[in-house]
Amino acid sequence: MKACKNCRMIVFSNEKKCPKCGGELSERFSGMIIIMEPERSEIAKLASVNAIGTYAIKVK
Ligand SMILES: [Zn+2]
């Protein structure tokens, strides 16, 4: 499991680049949030996420 350094999306498959933005992936991340309704979610706003998915809170 890896997280994108750019958009912080968590990638479960064995991709080398982020399927969403093409950013670099890192194995070193902490925290995980699942965004189901980005328009209505306060967490999504806090994490500045605008699409459905699983995101890391911090990516190193
Ligand atoms: Zn990305």
N, CA, C, O and the ligand as a Tripos MOL2 file, in Angstrom:
@<TRIPOS>MOLECULE
protein
  241   239    61     0     0
PROTEIN
NO_CHARGES

@<TRIPOS>ATOM
      1 N           0.8470   -1.2010    0.0000 N.3       1 MET1
      2 CA          0.0000    0.0000    0.0000 C.3       1 MET1
      3 C           0.8790    1.2470    0.0000 C.2       1 MET1
      4 O           1.8220    1.3610    0.7830 O.2       1 MET1
      5 N           0.5520    2.1700   -0.8880 N.am      2 LYS2
      6 CA          1.3490    3.3900   -1.0110 C.3       2 LYS2
      7 C           0.4290    4.5940   -1.0940 C.2       2 LYS2
      8 O          -0.7650    4.4620   -1.3630 O.2       2 LYS2
      9 N           0.9870    5.7510   -0.8650 N.am      3 ALA3
     10 CA          0.2070    6.9760   -0.9660 C.3       3 ALA3
     11 C           0.9190    7.9550   -1.8940 C.2       3 ALA3
     12 O           2.1480    8.0070   -1.9570 O.2       3 ALA3
     13 N           0.1140    8.7180   -2.6020 N.am      4 CYS4
     14 CA          0.6510    9.6880   -3.5590 C.3       4 CYS4
     15 C           1.1940   10.9000   -2.8070 C.2       4 CYS4
     16 O           0.5330   11.4310   -1.9150 O.2       4 CYS4
     17 N           2.3930   11.3320   -3.1670 N.am      5 LYS5
     18 CA          3.0080   12.5000   -2.5270 C.3       5 LYS5
     19 C           2.3170   13.7840   -2.9390 C.2       5 LYS5
     20 O           2.3800   14.7880   -2.2290 O.2       5 LYS5
     21 N           1.6710   13.7520   -4.0630 N.am      6 ASN6
     22 CA          1.0420   14.9590   -4.6010 C.3       6 ASN6
     23 C          -0.3860   15.1510   -4.0810 C.2       6 ASN6
     24 O          -0.6920   16.1810   -3.4820 O.2       6 ASN6
     25 N          -1.2660   14.1580   -4.3090 N.am      7 CYS7
     26 CA         -2.6660   14.3310   -3.9160 C.3       7 CYS7
     27 C          -3.0240   13.5010   -2.6780 C.2       7 CYS7
     28 O          -4.1410   13.6030   -2.1690 O.2       7 CYS7
     29 N          -2.0920   12.6880   -2.1940 N.am      8 ARG8
     30 CA         -2.2370   11.8770   -0.9730 C.3       8 ARG8
     31 C          -3.2330   10.7240   -1.1240 C.2       8 ARG8
     32 O          -3.6160   10.1190   -0.1230 O.2       8 ARG8
     33 N          -3.6490   10.4140   -2.3160 N.am      9 MET9
     34 CA         -4.5370    9.2720   -2.4950 C.3       9 MET9
     35 C          -3.7810    7.9790   -2.2070 C.2       9 MET9
     36 O          -2.6270    7.8270   -2.6060 O.2       9 MET9
     37 N          -4.4420    7.0380   -1.5060 N.am     10 ILE10
     38 CA         -3.8120    5.7540   -1.2100 C.3      10 ILE10
     39 C          -4.0710    4.7940   -2.3550 C.2      10 ILE10
     40 O          -5.2020    4.6420   -2.8170 O.2      10 ILE10
     41 N          -3.0090    4.1520   -2.8020 N.am     11 VAL11
     42 CA         -3.0650    3.2320   -3.9350 C.3      11 VAL11
     43 C          -2.8690    1.8190   -3.4130 C.2      11 VAL11
     44 O          -1.8440    1.5100   -2.8060 O.2      11 VAL11
     45 N          -3.8490    0.9680   -3.6480 N.am     12 PHE12
     46 CA         -3.8140   -0.3940   -3.1290 C.3      12 PHE12
     47 C          -3.1540   -1.3570   -4.1070 C.2      12 PHE12
     48 O          -2.5980   -2.3750   -3.6940 O.2      12 PHE12
     49 N          -3.2070   -1.0570   -5.3610 N.am     13 SER13
     50 CA         -2.6160   -1.9420   -6.3580 C.3      13 SER13
     51 C          -1.1230   -1.6510   -6.4680 C.2      13 SER13
     52 O          -0.5990   -0.7740   -5.7810 O.2      13 SER13
     53 N          -0.4520   -2.3890   -7.3330 N.am     14 ASN14
     54 CA          0.9960   -2.2880   -7.4230 C.3      14 ASN14
     55 C           1.4340   -1.2520   -8.4600 C.2      14 ASN14
     56 O           2.3400   -1.5070   -9.2540 O.2      14 ASN14
     57 N           0.7990   -0.1070   -8.4490 N.am     15 GLU15
     58 CA          1.1210    0.9440   -9.4220 C.3      15 GLU15
     59 C           2.4580    1.5920   -9.0790 C.2      15 GLU15
     60 O           2.9020    1.5820   -7.9310 O.2      15 GLU15
     61 N           3.0800    2.1500  -10.1020 N.am     16 LYS16
     62 CA          4.3270    2.8850   -9.8590 C.3      16 LYS16
     63 C           4.0600    4.3810   -9.7630 C.2      16 LYS16
     64 O           4.8430    5.1280   -9.1780 O.2      16 LYS16
     65 N           2.9450    4.8050  -10.3450 N.am     17 LYS17
     66 CA          2.5660    6.2080  -10.2780 C.3      17 LYS17
     67 C           1.1270    6.3060   -9.8290 C.2      17 LYS17
     68 O           0.3670    5.3450   -9.9460 O.2      17 LYS17
     69 N           0.7470    7.4620   -9.3170 N.am     18 CYS18
     70 CA         -0.6210    7.6770   -8.8840 C.3      18 CYS18
     71 C          -1.5630    7.6200  -10.0810 C.2      18 CYS18
     72 O          -1.3590    8.3410  -11.0570 O.2      18 CYS18
     73 N          -2.6100    6.7580  -10.0210 N.am     19 PRO19
     74 CA         -3.5460    6.6570  -11.1460 C.3      19 PRO19
     75 C          -4.3950    7.9100  -11.3130 C.2      19 PRO19
     76 O          -5.0040    8.1160  -12.3630 O.2      19 PRO19
     77 N          -4.4350    8.7330  -10.2940 N.am     20 LYS20
     78 CA         -5.2740    9.9240  -10.3490 C.3      20 LYS20
     79 C          -4.5270   11.1100  -10.9450 C.2      20 LYS20
     80 O          -5.0290   11.7680  -11.8570 O.2      20 LYS20
     81 N          -3.3320   11.3820  -10.4350 N.am     21 CYS21
     82 CA         -2.6290   12.5940  -10.8720 C.3      21 CYS21
     83 C          -1.2640   12.3060  -11.4770 C.2      21 CYS21
     84 O          -0.6080   13.2140  -11.9870 O.2      21 CYS21
     85 N          -0.8240   11.0280  -11.4250 N.am     22 GLY22
     86 CA          0.4720   10.6890  -12.0000 C.3      22 GLY22
     87 C           1.6400   11.0360  -11.1030 C.2      22 GLY22
     88 O           2.7930   10.9910  -11.5290 O.2      22 GLY22
     89 N           1.3410   11.3870   -9.8430 N.am     23 GLY23
     90 CA          2.3910   11.7800   -8.9090 C.3      23 GLY23
     91 C           3.1800   10.5940   -8.3760 C.2      23 GLY23
     92 O           2.8120    9.4350   -8.5710 O.2      23 GLY23
     93 N           4.2650   10.9150   -7.7030 N.am     24 GLU24
     94 CA          5.1450    9.9080   -7.1300 C.3      24 GLU24
     95 C           4.4940    9.2680   -5.9070 C.2      24 GLU24
     96 O           3.8230    9.9470   -5.1300 O.2      24 GLU24
     97 N           4.6940    7.9440   -5.7360 N.am     25 LEU25
     98 CA          4.1040    7.2380   -4.5950 C.3      25 LEU25
     99 C           5.1410    7.0050   -3.5110 C.2      25 LEU25
    100 O           6.3250    6.8270   -3.7960 O.2      25 LEU25
    101 N           4.6860    7.0090   -2.2680 N.am     26 SER26
    102 CA          5.5680    6.7790   -1.1330 C.3      26 SER26
    103 C           4.9630    5.7170   -0.2270 C.2      26 SER26
    104 O           3.7480    5.6640   -0.0320 O.2      26 SER26
    105 N           5.8360    4.8650    0.3270 N.am     27 GLU27
    106 CA          5.3510    3.8580    1.2810 C.3      27 GLU27
    107 C           5.2750    4.4290    2.6810 C.2      27 GLU27
    108 O           4.7230    3.8040    3.5870 O.2      27 GLU27
    109 N           5.8220    5.6030    2.8560 N.am     28 ARG28
    110 CA          5.8550    6.1930    4.1920 C.3      28 ARG28
    111 C           4.7560    7.2370    4.3190 C.2      28 ARG28
    112 O           4.9260    8.3950    3.9370 O.2      28 ARG28
    113 N           3.6380    6.8060    4.8580 N.am     29 PHE29
    114 CA          2.5450    7.7450    5.1040 C.3      29 PHE29
    115 C           1.8800    7.3770    6.4140 C.2      29 PHE29
    116 O           2.0480    6.2640    6.9110 O.2      29 PHE29
    117 N           1.1390    8.2940    6.9660 N.am     30 SER30
    118 CA          0.4580    8.0070    8.2270 C.3      30 SER30
    119 C          -0.9740    8.5020    8.1690 C.2      30 SER30
    120 O          -1.2810    9.5120    7.5350 O.2      30 SER30
    121 N          -1.8330    7.7700    8.8420 N.am     31 GLY31
    122 CA         -3.2390    8.1340    8.8940 C.3      31 GLY31
    123 C          -3.9570    7.7830    7.6080 C.2      31 GLY31
    124 O          -3.3490    7.7100    6.5400 O.2      31 GLY31
    125 N          -5.2520    7.5680    7.7220 N.am     32 MET32
    126 CA         -6.0160    7.1990    6.5410 C.3      32 MET32
    127 C          -7.4430    7.6970    6.6930 C.2      32 MET32
    128 O          -8.0750    7.4650    7.7240 O.2      32 MET32
    129 N          -7.9480    8.3670    5.6930 N.am     33 ILE33
    130 CA         -9.3410    8.8010    5.7380 C.3      33 ILE33
    131 C         -10.0340    8.3420    4.4660 C.2      33 ILE33
    132 O          -9.4460    8.3220    3.3850 O.2      33 ILE33
    133 N         -11.2820    7.9800    4.6230 N.am     34 ILE34
    134 CA        -12.0730    7.5390    3.4690 C.3      34 ILE34
    135 C         -13.1110    8.6220    3.1780 C.2      34 ILE34
    136 O         -13.9280    8.9590    4.0360 O.2      34 ILE34
    137 N         -13.0710    9.1520    1.9850 N.am     35 ILE35
    138 CA        -13.9920   10.2090    1.5840 C.3      35 ILE35
    139 C         -15.0730    9.6010    0.6890 C.2      35 ILE35
    140 O         -14.7860    9.0890   -0.3930 O.2      35 ILE35
    141 N         -16.3150    9.6660    1.1590 N.am     36 MET36
    142 CA        -17.4220    9.1100    0.3950 C.3      36 MET36
    143 C         -18.1990   10.2030   -0.3370 C.2      36 MET36
    144 O         -18.6280   10.0270   -1.4770 O.2      36 MET36
    145 N         -18.3670   11.3300    0.3450 N.am     37 GLU37
    146 CA        -19.1290   12.4290   -0.2500 C.3      37 GLU37
    147 C         -18.3080   13.7110   -0.1280 C.2      37 GLU37
    148 O         -18.4900   14.4880    0.8100 O.2      37 GLU37
    149 N         -17.4210   13.9210   -1.0640 N.am     38 PRO38
    150 CA        -16.4870   15.0590   -0.9540 C.3      38 PRO38
    151 C         -17.1840   16.4100   -0.8340 C.2      38 PRO38
    152 O         -16.6690   17.3140   -0.1760 O.2      38 PRO38
    153 N         -18.3500   16.5560   -1.4620 N.am     39 GLU39
    154 CA        -19.0350   17.8600   -1.4250 C.3      39 GLU39
    155 C         -19.5990   18.1430   -0.0360 C.2      39 GLU39
    156 O         -19.7020   19.2960    0.3840 O.2      39 GLU39
    157 N         -19.9610   17.0790    0.6630 N.am     40 ARG40
    158 CA        -20.6500   17.2670    1.9390 C.3      40 ARG40
    159 C         -19.7700   16.9810    3.1490 C.2      40 ARG40
    160 O         -20.1870   17.2020    4.2860 O.2      40 ARG40
    161 N         -18.5750   16.5010    2.9160 N.am     41 SER41
    162 CA        -17.7400   16.0500    4.0250 C.3      41 SER41
    163 C         -16.8600   17.1630    4.5680 C.2      41 SER41
    164 O         -16.1350   17.8140    3.8160 O.2      41 SER41
    165 N         -16.9250   17.3820    5.8820 N.am     42 GLU42
    166 CA        -16.0430   18.3580    6.5260 C.3      42 GLU42
    167 C         -14.6030   17.8550    6.5150 C.2      42 GLU42
    168 O         -13.6600   18.6390    6.4080 O.2      42 GLU42
    169 N         -14.4480   16.5400    6.6260 N.am     43 ILE43
    170 CA        -13.0920   15.9670    6.6090 C.3      43 ILE43
    171 C         -12.4430   16.2140    5.2460 C.2      43 ILE43
    172 O         -11.2540   16.5190    5.1550 O.2      43 ILE43
    173 N         -13.2390   16.0780    4.2030 N.am     44 ALA44
    174 CA        -12.7130   16.3130    2.8650 C.3      44 ALA44
    175 C         -12.2160   17.7380    2.7280 C.2      44 ALA44
    176 O         -11.1800   17.9820    2.1100 O.2      44 ALA44
    177 N         -12.9500   18.6820    3.3030 N.am     45 LYS45
    178 CA        -12.5300   20.0870    3.2440 C.3      45 LYS45
    179 C         -11.2260   20.2890    4.0040 C.2      45 LYS45
    180 O         -10.3100   20.9660    3.5370 O.2      45 LYS45
    181 N         -11.1670   19.6830    5.1840 N.am     46 LEU46
    182 CA         -9.9550   19.8150    5.9990 C.3      46 LEU46
    183 C          -8.7410   19.2250    5.2850 C.2      46 LEU46
    184 O          -7.6390   19.7690    5.3480 O.2      46 LEU46
    185 N          -8.9640   18.1200    4.6190 N.am     47 ALA47
    186 CA         -7.8570   17.4480    3.9430 C.3      47 ALA47
    187 C          -7.6700   17.9700    2.5200 C.2      47 ALA47
    188 O          -6.8160   17.4780    1.7820 O.2      47 ALA47
    189 N          -8.4650   18.9610    2.1390 N.am     48 SER48
    190 CA         -8.4880   19.5120    0.7800 C.3      48 SER48
    191 C          -8.5150   18.4070   -0.2790 C.2      48 SER48
    192 O          -7.6660   18.3360   -1.1690 O.2      48 SER48
    193 N          -9.5180   17.5620   -0.1410 N.am     49 VAL49
    194 CA         -9.7250   16.4540   -1.0650 C.3      49 VAL49
    195 C         -11.0410   16.7190   -1.7950 C.2      49 VAL49
    196 O         -12.0200   17.1250   -1.1680 O.2      49 VAL49
    197 N         -11.0780   16.4990   -3.0900 N.am     50 ASN50
    198 CA        -12.2960   16.8020   -3.8310 C.3      50 ASN50
    199 C         -12.8120   15.6300   -4.6490 C.2      50 ASN50
    200 O         -13.6180   15.8130   -5.5610 O.2      50 ASN50
    201 N         -12.3540   14.4310   -4.3270 N.am     51 ALA51
    202 CA        -12.8320   13.2550   -5.0550 C.3      51 ALA51
    203 C         -12.9840   12.0920   -4.0980 C.2      51 ALA51
    204 O         -12.3010   12.0160   -3.0770 O.2      51 ALA51
    205 N         -13.8890   11.1860   -4.4390 N.am     52 ILE52
    206 CA        -14.1090    9.9920   -3.6150 C.3      52 ILE52
    207 C         -12.8490    9.1250   -3.6190 C.2      52 ILE52
    208 O         -12.2070    8.9420   -4.6530 O.2      52 ILE52
    209 N         -12.5100    8.6000   -2.4450 N.am     53 GLY53
    210 CA        -11.3620    7.7140   -2.3770 C.3      53 GLY53
    211 C         -10.8200    7.6080   -0.9760 C.2      53 GLY53
    212 O         -11.3870    8.1450   -0.0240 O.2      53 GLY53
    213 N          -9.7070    6.9030   -0.8660 N.am     54 THR54
    214 CA         -9.0260    6.7500    0.4170 C.3      54 THR54
    215 C          -7.7480    7.5790    0.3690 C.2      54 THR54
    216 O          -6.9720    7.4920   -0.5830 O.2      54 THR54
    217 N          -7.5420    8.3760    1.3970 N.am     55 TYR55
    218 CA         -6.4150    9.3110    1.3840 C.3      55 TYR55
    219 C          -5.5880    9.1800    2.6540 C.2      55 TYR55
    220 O          -6.1120    8.8670    3.7230 O.2      55 TYR55
    221 N          -4.3200    9.4180    2.5240 N.am     56 ALA56
    222 CA         -3.4290    9.4820    3.6800 C.3      56 ALA56
    223 C          -3.5030   10.8840    4.2660 C.2      56 ALA56
    224 O          -3.7400   11.8570    3.5500 O.2      56 ALA56
    225 N          -3.2990   10.9760    5.5650 N.am     57 ILE57
    226 CA         -3.3030   12.2870    6.1900 C.3      57 ILE57
    227 C          -1.9460   12.9610    6.0010 C.2      57 ILE57
    228 O          -1.8590   14.1590    5.7340 O.2      57 ILE57
    229 N          -0.9000   12.1680    6.1450 N.am     58 LYS58
    230 CA          0.4510   12.7020    5.9580 C.3      58 LYS58
    231 C           1.2550   11.7690    5.0850 C.2      58 LYS58
    232 O           1.2450   10.5580    5.3040 O.2      58 LYS58
    233 N           1.9460   12.3020    4.1090 N.am     59 VAL59
    234 CA          2.8370   11.4980    3.2690 C.3      59 VAL59
    235 C           4.2230   12.0880    3.3910 C.2      59 VAL59
    236 O           4.4250   13.2900    3.2200 O.2      59 VAL59
    237 N           5.1880   11.2080    3.6930 N.am     60 LYS60
    238 CA          6.5630   11.6860    3.8560 C.3      60 LYS60
    239 C           7.3310   11.5570    2.5540 C.2      60 LYS60
    240 O           8.5090   11.9110    2.4950 O.2      60 LYS60
    241 ZN         -1.8950   11.6130   -6.8580 Zn       61 ZN61
@<TRIPOS>BOND
     1     1     2 1
     2     2     3 1
     3     3     4 2
     4     3     5 am
     5     5     6 1
     6     6     7 1
     7     7     8 2
     8     7     9 am
     9     9    10 1
    10    10    11 1
    11    11    12 2
    12    11    13 am
    13    13    14 1
    14    14    15 1
    15    15    16 2
    16    15    17 am
    17    17    18 1
    18    18    19 1
    19    19    20 2
    20    19    21 am
    21    21    22 1
    22    22    23 1
    23    23    24 2
    24    23    25 am
    25    25    26 1
    26    26    27 1
    27    27    28 2
    28    27    29 am
    29    29    30 1
    30    30    31 1
    31    31    32 2
    32    31    33 am
    33    33    34 1
    34    34    35 1
    35    35    36 2
    36    35    37 am
    37    37    38 1
    38    38    39 1
    39    39    40 2
    40    39    41 am
    41    41    42 1
    42    42    43 1
    43    43    44 2
    44    43    45 am
    45    45    46 1
    46    46    47 1
    47    47    48 2
    48    47    49 am
    49    49    50 1
    50    50    51 1
    51    51    52 2
    52    51    53 am
    53    53    54 1
    54    54    55 1
    55    55    56 2
    56    55    57 am
    57    57    58 1
    58    58    59 1
    59    59    60 2
    60    59    61 am
    61    61    62 1
    62    62    63 1
    63    63    64 2
    64    63    65 am
    65    65    66 1
    66    66    67 1
    67    67    68 2
    68    67    69 am
    69    69    70 1
    70    70    71 1
    71    71    72 2
    72    71    73 am
    73    73    74 1
    74    74    75 1
    75    75    76 2
    76    75    77 am
    77    77    78 1
    78    78    79 1
    79    79    80 2
    80    79    81 am
    81    81    82 1
    82    82    83 1
    83    83    84 2
    84    83    85 am
    85    85    86 1
    86    86    87 1
    87    87    88 2
    88    87    89 am
    89    89    90 1
    90    90    91 1
    91    91    92 2
    92    91    93 am
    93    93    94 1
    94    94    95 1
    95    95    96 2
    96    95    97 am
    97    97    98 1
    98    98    99 1
    99    99   100 2
   100    99   101 am
   101   101   102 1
   102   102   103 1
   103   103   104 2
   104   103   105 am
   105   105   106 1
   106   106   107 1
   107   107   108 2
   108   107   109 am
   109   109   110 1
   110   110   111 1
   111   111   112 2
   112   111   113 am
   113   113   114 1
   114   114   115 1
   115   115   116 2
   116   115   117 am
   117   117   118 1
   118   118   119 1
   119   119   120 2
   120   119   121 am
   121   121   122 1
   122   122   123 1
   123   123   124 2
   124   123   125 am
   125   125   126 1
   126   126   127 1
   127   127   128 2
   128   127   129 am
   129   129   130 1
   130   130   131 1
   131   131   132 2
   132   131   133 am
   133   133   134 1
   134   134   135 1
   135   135   136 2
   136   135   137 am
   137   137   138 1
   138   138   139 1
   139   139   140 2
   140   139   141 am
   141   141   142 1
   142   142   143 1
   143   143   144 2
   144   143   145 am
   145   145   146 1
   146   146   147 1
   147   147   148 2
   148   147   149 am
   149   149   150 1
   150   150   151 1
   151   151   152 2
   152   151   153 am
   153   153   154 1
   154   154   155 1
   155   155   156 2
   156   155   157 am
   157   157   158 1
   158   158   159 1
   159   159   160 2
   160   159   161 am
   161   161   162 1
   162   162   163 1
   163   163   164 2
   164   163   165 am
   165   165   166 1
   166   166   167 1
   167   167   168 2
   168   167   169 am
   169   169   170 1
   170   170   171 1
   171   171   172 2
   172   171   173 am
   173   173   174 1
   174   174   175 1
   175   175   176 2
   176   175   177 am
   177   177   178 1
   178   178   179 1
   179   179   180 2
   180   179   181 am
   181   181   182 1
   182   182   183 1
   183   183   184 2
   184   183   185 am
   185   185   186 1
   186   186   187 1
   187   187   188 2
   188   187   189 am
   189   189   190 1
   190   190   191 1
   191   191   192 2
   192   191   193 am
   193   193   194 1
   194   194   195 1
   195   195   196 2
   196   195   197 am
   197   197   198 1
   198   198   199 1
   199   199   200 2
   200   199   201 am
   201   201   202 1
   202   202   203 1
   203   203   204 2
   204   203   205 am
   205   205   206 1
   206   206   207 1
   207   207   208 2
   208   207   209 am
   209   209   210 1
   210   210   211 1
   211   211   212 2
   212   211   213 am
   213   213   214 1
   214   214   215 1
   215   215   216 2
   216   215   217 am
   217   217   218 1
   218   218   219 1
   219   219   220 2
   220   219   221 am
   221   221   222 1
   222   222   223 1
   223   223   224 2
   224   223   225 am
   225   225   226 1
   226   226   227 1
   227   227   228 2
   228   227   229 am
   229   229   230 1
   230   230   231 1
   231   231   232 2
   232   231   233 am
   233   233   234 1
   234   234   235 1
   235   235   236 2
   236   235   237 am
   237   237   238 1
   238   238   239 1
   239   239   240 2
@<TRIPOS>SUBSTRUCTURE
     1 MET1         2 RESIDUE 1 A MET
     2 LYS2         6 RESIDUE 1 A LYS
     3 ALA3        10 RESIDUE 1 A ALA
     4 CYS4        14 RESIDUE 1 A CYS
     5 LYS5        18 RESIDUE 1 A LYS
     6 ASN6        22 RESIDUE 1 A ASN
     7 CYS7        26 RESIDUE 1 A CYS
     8 ARG8        30 RESIDUE 1 A ARG
     9 MET9        34 RESIDUE 1 A MET
    10 ILE10       38 RESIDUE 1 A ILE
    11 VAL11       42 RESIDUE 1 A VAL
    12 PHE12       46 RESIDUE 1 A PHE
    13 SER13       50 RESIDUE 1 A SER
    14 ASN14       54 RESIDUE 1 A ASN
    15 GLU15       58 RESIDUE 1 A GLU
    16 LYS16       62 RESIDUE 1 A LYS
    17 LYS17       66 RESIDUE 1 A LYS
    18 CYS18       70 RESIDUE 1 A CYS
    19 PRO19       74 RESIDUE 1 A PRO
    20 LYS20       78 RESIDUE 1 A LYS
    21 CYS21       82 RESIDUE 1 A CYS
    22 GLY22       86 RESIDUE 1 A GLY
    23 GLY23       90 RESIDUE 1 A GLY
    24 GLU24       94 RESIDUE 1 A GLU
    25 LEU25       98 RESIDUE 1 A LEU
    26 SER26      102 RESIDUE 1 A SER
    27 GLU27      106 RESIDUE 1 A GLU
    28 ARG28      110 RESIDUE 1 A ARG
    29 PHE29      114 RESIDUE 1 A PHE
    30 SER30      118 RESIDUE 1 A SER
    31 GLY31      122 RESIDUE 1 A GLY
    32 MET32      126 RESIDUE 1 A MET
    33 ILE33      130 RESIDUE 1 A ILE
    34 ILE34      134 RESIDUE 1 A ILE
    35 ILE35      138 RESIDUE 1 A ILE
    36 MET36      142 RESIDUE 1 A MET
    37 GLU37      146 RESIDUE 1 A GLU
    38 PRO38      150 RESIDUE 1 A PRO
    39 GLU39      154 RESIDUE 1 A GLU
    40 ARG40      158 RESIDUE 1 A ARG
    41 SER41      162 RESIDUE 1 A SER
    42 GLU42      166 RESIDUE 1 A GLU
    43 ILE43      170 RESIDUE 1 A ILE
    44 ALA44      174 RESIDUE 1 A ALA
    45 LYS45      178 RESIDUE 1 A LYS
    46 LEU46      182 RESIDUE 1 A LEU
    47 ALA47      186 RESIDUE 1 A ALA
    48 SER48      190 RESIDUE 1 A SER
    49 VAL49      194 RESIDUE 1 A VAL
    50 ASN50      198 RESIDUE 1 A ASN
    51 ALA51      202 RESIDUE 1 A ALA
    52 ILE52      206 RESIDUE 1 A ILE
    53 GLY53      210 RESIDUE 1 A GLY
    54 THR54      214 RESIDUE 1 A THR
    55 TYR55      218 RESIDUE 1 A TYR
    56 ALA56      222 RESIDUE 1 A ALA
    57 ILE57      226 RESIDUE 1 A ILE
    58 LYS58      230 RESIDUE 1 A LYS
    59 VAL59      234 RESIDUE 1 A VAL
    60 LYS60      238 RESIDUE 1 A LYS
    61 ZN61       241 GROUP 0 **** ****
